[in-house]
Amino acid sequence: MNLNSKNTTKKLAHAIKGGFPGLRIHHTAIDDATDAAIESMTQQLHPSDIERINAKSPSGQRASMAARMALASACNTSMIHIHLVNNKPVLSHQNGHVSMSHGGQHAVGAWHPSLEVGIDIESDRGQLAIIAPKFLSDADLKRLKLAKEPQWMRRVAWGAKEAVYKAASQSGLVFSAIAIDSLDGLATDGHAIASLPDHRQYAIHAQNLDGHCLVTAVHIPTSFRVVITGPESSGKTTLSMALSKHLKVPLVPEYSRIYLTELGEKAYGIKDLQAIAKGQLQAAQKAQPSGSKLCIEDSDLLTLVIWCEEKFGRNPDSIQQAWDKHPGHLYLLCAPDMPWEADPLRESPEDRDRLYGLHRQRLVQRQLPFIEMSGSHASRMTTALEALNTYLYLTQGCRIG
């Protein structure tokens, strides 16, 4: 086996279902990080990490390397692109938020393309019983005494606060300031919401991994951006309007239609597409403080990225960088499996399948979460609402019809 390629981590790390849209979790058994593997993989480390790893004991090296292996696999990258800044892992060559942990016999890594994430894995440590009063409230301590499995609840509580602490990256944050809305629910159903004094909230997910307590925390954005995307005449606006009305949440219209209608019969250029990109992003940002936990967007900058390349053979850095910095949280990719509807602003009636492929390719390349929409409008609505129900349950404890 070639230990000098990023495929090594893929072979040694395994995916775990993360629950939250876009979240990827991989784990590695620490024993898989053999002495031979460590010696070889040290060559893959970021230069700033080599001295840090070499200073550890053999067992510490094995655990640290296993955590990096798991994280590299979750990010689909090489360990050389992972380094620590203030003891927090960051990526040097791609977008996304990362976290890693090791405990007992397992190491884990987590990656999300756009939201803060933290992860922790706990073995059964007796020390947690001693320090519980320092990180649990009086009410939680009472619940702990009544719990059927107090040891598991204690590990879940510690893991949740550790995961939130990692995700928040807030200097001076203490565990006692991290409030969990339902410790009982987290211990039994595996889901809860954690809140910080600055009002940031995190969706917590706990699960049993071979007797270890694995907990993740993902930041709940002010408004979760659901982007309806795809080629022309693929049902995007129909689906966008229907979801917005059904869910009673804001709808961000496709700004290009507004702009090009005002432009009239004048030919548009790449500067116009840059103006459209700016207007689309501003409209999305304006909708976020509305108080709604969800926001439906009829297209975003992904469409402009493809539009520029197709129409003018190049994509301005301003548009690409804006999309890299502000991607949607979930994409609903609409297939052109419906008759073409003529429209003065539409240009590509014979090219929809290829353009659909380009949208899909870009989402895959950026590793952004997306769900393909096809079939009748009713079928698309059902698929979309099922996906959004998952998010609403994880972040608000509710579902929709």
C-alpha positions in Angstrom: 0.0 0.0 0.0 1.3 3.5 -0.9 1.4 5.5 2.3 2.5 8.7 0.5 -0.9 9.5 -1.2 -4.0 11.0 0.2 -5.8 7.8 -0.8 -4.1 6.2 2.2 -6.4 8.0 4.6 -9.4 7.0 2.6 -8.5 3.3 3.0 -7.9 3.7 6.7 -10.8 6.1 7.5 -14.5 5.3 7.3 -17.5 7.6 6.9 -20.1 8.1 9.6 -23.5 9.5 9.0 -23.5 13.0 10.3 -27.2 13.9 10.2 -26.7 17.6 9.5 -26.9 18.7 5.8 -23.4 19.0 4.4 -21.6 17.5 7.5 -19.0 14.8 6.8 -17.5 12.7 9.6 -14.8 10.1 9.2 -13.3 7.9 11.9 -10.1 5.8 12.1 -9.2 3.2 14.7 -6.1 4.5 16.4 -4.4 1.1 16.1 -4.5 1.6 12.3 -1.8 4.3 12.8 1.0 1.8 13.0 4.6 2.9 13.6 5.4 2.2 9.9 2.4 4.3 8.8 3.3 7.2 11.2 6.9 7.2 9.9 5.8 7.4 6.3 2.9 9.8 6.9 5.0 12.3 8.7 6.2 13.3 5.3 2.6 14.3 4.5 2.3 16.6 7.5 2.2 20.4 7.2 5.7 21.7 8.1 4.4 23.5 11.1 3.0 20.2 12.5 6.0 18.0 12.2 7.8 19.3 15.3 4.6 19.2 17.3 4.0 15.6 16.4 7.5 14.5 17.0 7.5 16.0 20.5 4.7 13.7 21.6 5.0 10.3 23.1 4.6 7.2 20.8 1.0 6.8 21.9 0.3 10.5 21.5 1.8 10.4 18.0 -0.4 7.5 17.1 -3.6 9.2 18.3 -2.7 12.6 16.7 -1.8 11.0 13.4 -5.0 9.0 13.4 -7.1 12.1 14.0 -5.3 13.8 11.1 -5.9 10.8 8.9 -9.6 10.9 9.7 -9.9 14.6 9.1 -8.0 14.4 5.8 -10.4 11.7 4.7 -13.4 13.8 5.7 -12.1 16.8 3.7 -11.0 14.6 0.8 -7.5 16.1 1.0 -4.0 15.4 2.0 -2.7 15.9 5.6 -0.2 18.5 4.3 -3.1 20.9 3.8 -4.1 20.6 7.5 -2.3 22.6 10.1 -3.1 24.1 13.6 -3.6 27.7 14.4 -4.0 28.4 18.1 -4.5 24.6 18.5 -7.5 24.7 16.0 -7.2 22.7 12.7 -7.6 24.8 9.6 -7.3 24.1 5.9 -4.7 25.8 3.8 -6.1 25.2 0.3 -9.8 24.9 0.4 -12.9 26.4 2.0 -14.8 24.8 4.9 -14.7 24.4 8.7 -13.0 21.4 10.3 -12.5 19.8 13.7 -10.9 16.6 15.0 -10.7 14.5 18.2 -9.4 11.3 19.5 -10.3 9.2 22.6 -10.0 5.6 23.6 -9.5 3.5 20.5 -10.9 6.0 17.9 -10.0 9.2 16.2 -12.5 11.3 14.2 -12.5 14.2 11.9 -15.4 16.5 10.8 -15.8 18.9 7.9 -18.6 21.3 6.8 -18.3 23.5 3.7 -19.8 26.6 5.2 -20.7 26.3 8.9 -18.6 26.2 12.1 -18.2 22.6 13.3 -16.8 20.9 16.4 -16.4 17.2 17.2 -15.5 15.2 20.3 -15.2 11.5 21.0 -15.1 10.3 24.6 -14.2 6.9 26.1 -15.5 6.1 29.6 -13.4 8.3 31.8 -13.9 8.3 35.6 -12.5 11.8 35.8 -15.7 13.2 34.3 -17.7 12.2 37.4 -15.2 14.3 39.5 -15.4 17.5 37.4 -19.1 17.2 36.5 -20.1 20.1 38.9 -17.7 22.4 37.0 -19.4 22.0 33.6 -23.0 21.0 34.5 -25.7 23.2 35.9 -27.5 22.3 39.2 -30.5 21.3 37.2 -28.4 19.0 34.9 -26.8 17.4 37.9 -30.2 16.6 39.3 -31.2 15.0 36.0 -28.0 13.1 36.0 -28.9 11.5 39.4 -32.2 10.4 38.0 -30.9 9.1 34.6 -31.0 5.4 33.8 -27.5 5.6 32.4 -25.7 8.5 34.2 -22.3 7.6 32.9 -23.5 7.9 29.3 -25.3 11.2 30.0 -22.2 12.6 31.6 -20.1 11.7 28.6 -22.7 13.1 26.2 -22.8 16.4 28.2 -19.1 16.8 28.2 -18.7 15.8 24.6 -21.4 18.3 23.6 -19.7 21.2 25.4 -16.3 20.2 24.1 -17.7 20.1 20.5 -19.4 23.5 20.9 -16.2 25.0 22.4 -14.2 23.8 19.4 -16.8 25.1 16.9 -17.2 28.5 18.6 -13.5 29.3 18.8 -14.3 32.0 21.4 -11.5 33.1 23.7 -12.5 32.9 27.3 -15.5 30.7 26.8 -16.1 28.4 29.7 -18.1 25.1 29.6 -20.5 26.2 32.3 -21.6 29.1 29.9 -22.7 26.6 27.2 -26.3 25.8 27.8 -27.9 22.6 26.4 -31.7 22.8 26.0 -32.4 19.1 26.7 -29.7 17.0 28.2 -32.2 14.1 28.5 -33.1 14.4 24.9 -29.4 14.4 23.8 -28.7 11.3 25.9 -31.7 9.4 24.6 -32.6 10.7 21.1 -29.2 12.0 20.2 -30.3 15.6 19.4 -30.3 18.9 21.3 -29.6 22.6 20.8 -26.7 24.4 22.6 -26.7 28.1 23.2 -23.9 30.6 24.0 -24.2 33.9 25.9 -23.8 35.8 22.6 -26.9 34.0 21.3 -25.1 31.8 18.8 -26.7 28.3 18.7 -25.4 24.9 17.7 -27.2 21.7 16.6 -25.8 18.8 18.7 -25.8 15.2 17.6 -24.6 12.4 19.8 -24.2 8.7 18.9 -22.6 5.5 20.2 -19.5 4.5 18.2 -18.3 1.1 19.4 -18.9 2.1 23.0 -17.4 5.6 22.5 -19.5 8.7 22.8 -19.2 10.7 19.5 -20.7 14.2 19.5 -20.8 16.9 16.8 -21.8 20.5 17.0 -22.7 22.5 13.9 -23.5 26.2 14.0 -27.1 27.1 13.3 -27.0 30.1 10.9 -29.3 33.1 11.4 -31.1 32.0 8.3 -30.5 28.7 6.6 -30.1 29.5 2.8 -31.8 27.0 0.6 -30.9 27.7 -3.0 -33.0 26.5 -5.9 -30.6 26.1 -8.9 -30.3 24.5 -12.3 -30.5 25.4 -16.0 -33.2 27.6 -17.6 -36.8 26.4 -17.7 -36.3 23.6 -15.1 -39.0 24.7 -12.7 -36.7 26.7 -10.3 -39.0 29.7 -9.8 -42.2 27.5 -9.5 -40.5 25.4 -6.8 -39.0 28.5 -5.1 -42.4 30.3 -4.8 -44.2 27.1 -3.7 -41.7 26.4 -0.9 -41.7 30.0 0.3 -45.5 30.0 0.4 -45.8 26.6 2.1 -43.1 27.3 4.7 -44.0 31.0 5.2 -40.4 32.0 4.8 -38.7 34.8 2.8 -38.1 34.3 -1.0 -35.1 35.9 -2.7 -36.0 36.3 -6.3 -33.6 35.8 -9.2 -32.0 39.2 -9.5 -30.9 38.7 -13.1 -34.6 38.9 -14.3 -35.0 42.2 -12.5 -31.7 43.6 -13.9 -32.1 42.4 -17.5 -35.7 43.6 -17.7 -34.6 47.0 -16.7 -31.7 46.8 -19.2 -34.3 46.3 -22.0 -33.0 45.4 -25.5 -29.4 46.5 -24.8 -26.8 43.8 -25.1 -25.4 42.8 -21.7 -21.7 42.3 -21.0 -19.6 40.8 -18.3 -19.8 44.0 -16.2 -23.6 43.5 -16.2 -23.2 40.0 -14.8 -20.9 41.3 -12.1 -23.6 43.9 -11.2 -26.2 41.0 -11.2 -23.9 39.0 -8.9 -23.6 41.9 -6.5 -27.4 42.5 -6.5 -28.2 38.8 -6.0 -25.8 38.6 -3.0 -27.2 41.8 -1.5 -30.7 40.6 -1.8 -29.8 37.3 -0.1 -28.0 39.1 2.7 -30.9 41.5 3.2 -33.3 38.6 3.7 -31.3 36.9 6.4 -32.1 39.3 9.4 -35.8 38.8 8.7 -36.2 36.6 11.8 -37.0 33.5 9.7 -34.8 30.4 10.3 -35.1 29.5 6.6 -34.7 31.5 3.4 -35.5 30.3 -0.1 -33.3 31.7 -2.9 -34.3 31.4 -6.6 -30.7 30.9 -7.9 -27.4 32.3 -6.4 -23.9 33.1 -7.6 -23.4 29.5 -8.9 -25.6 30.4 -11.9 -23.5 33.5 -12.5 -20.2 31.6 -12.4 -21.4 29.2 -15.1 -23.1 32.0 -17.1 -19.9 34.0 -17.3 -17.9 31.0 -18.5 -20.4 30.0 -21.0 -21.1 33.5 -22.4 -17.7 35.1 -22.2 -15.3 32.3 -21.7 -14.1 33.5 -18.4 -15.3 34.0 -14.8 -14.2 37.2 -13.0 -12.5 36.6 -9.7 -15.0 38.8 -8.0 -17.9 36.5 -8.8 -16.0 33.3 -8.1 -14.6 34.6 -4.8 -18.0 35.9 -3.7 -19.5 32.4 -4.3 -16.7 30.7 -2.5 -17.2 32.9 0.5 -21.1 32.9 0.4 -22.3 29.5 -0.8 -25.8 28.3 0.0 -26.3 25.9 2.9 -28.3 23.5 0.8 -28.9 23.3 -3.0 -32.0 21.9 -4.7 -30.8 21.1 -8.2 -33.7 21.1 -10.7 -33.5 18.8 -13.7 -34.8 20.0 -17.1 -37.2 17.1 -17.4 -40.1 19.3 -18.5 -41.1 21.0 -21.7 -39.2 24.2 -22.6 -41.2 27.4 -21.9 -40.2 30.3 -24.1 -39.2 33.5 -22.4 -37.6 36.7 -23.8 -34.8 36.3 -21.2 -34.0 32.7 -21.9 -31.2 31.7 -24.3 -30.5 27.9 -24.4 -33.5 25.7 -25.2 -31.3 23.0 -26.7 -28.6 22.9 -24.1 -30.4 22.4 -20.8 -29.0 18.9 -20.1 -25.4 20.0 -20.6 -25.9 23.0 -18.4 -27.6 20.9 -15.8 -24.4 18.7 -15.8 -22.3 21.8 -15.3 -24.3 22.9 -12.2 -24.0 19.4 -10.8 -20.3 19.3 -11.5 -19.6 22.6 -9.8 -21.5 21.5 -6.7 -19.6 18.2 -6.5 -16.3 20.0 -7.0 -17.1 22.5 -4.2 -18.4 19.6 -2.1 -21.6 21.5 -1.3 -24.7 19.6 -0.2 -27.3 19.3 -2.9 -30.4 17.2 -3.7 -31.5 16.5 -7.3 -35.1 17.6 -8.1 -36.9 15.7 -10.9 -40.4 14.6 -11.9 -43.6 16.4 -11.3 -44.0 19.5 -9.2 -45.7 17.5 -6.4 -42.8 15.0 -6.4 -40.2 17.8 -6.1 -42.2 19.4 -3.3 -42.2 16.1 -1.4 -38.5 15.6 -1.9 -37.7 19.2 -0.8 -39.9 19.1 2.3 -38.4 15.8 3.4 -34.9 17.4 3.2 -36.0 20.6 5.0 -37.8 18.5 7.7 -34.4 17.0 8.6 -32.9 20.4 9.1 -35.8 21.8 11.0 -35.9 18.8 13.4 -32.2 19.1 14.1 -32.3 22.8 14.7 -35.8 23.5 16.0 -37.2 20.2 17.1 -40.2 20.5 14.8 -41.4 19.2 11.5 -43.6 20.6 8.7 -46.4 19.0 6.7 
